[in-house]
Amino acid sequence: MKRSDLTAKDLGQKSGVEFRTIEGWLGSKAAIPRADSAVKVAHVLGTSVEYLVTGKEPMAIPARLRDLVDDLVLLDDEELDPIRTLARTYAERRRESSAAGSW
């Protein structure tokens, strides 16, 4: 909330989550929010539910990889295995080339 300059009351109004509920999360009881409320608040704050709950930023997926990730999510483990192997092979080649000063 500090990053967005919103008060708990402002956040409640914008997210549709009751002000007292938000105060409860921030207060000494520090209750974990319900999932639906956390999603609403995260949306208003422009962050993730993971960040709200843990305080840790999730790893951002670079824009050039988002379509690939969307496709990979649809695959099962058996279908992913050869893709993992290929990606690891290329990554290892890249590391070796970088270490050797070329590439």
Buried (B, 14 or more C-beta within 10 A) or exposed (E): BEEEEBEBEBBBEBBEBEBEBBEBBEEEEEEEBEEEBBBBBBEBBEBBBBEBBEEEEEEEEEEEEEEEEEEBEEEEEEEEEEEEEEEEEEEEEEEEEEEEEEE
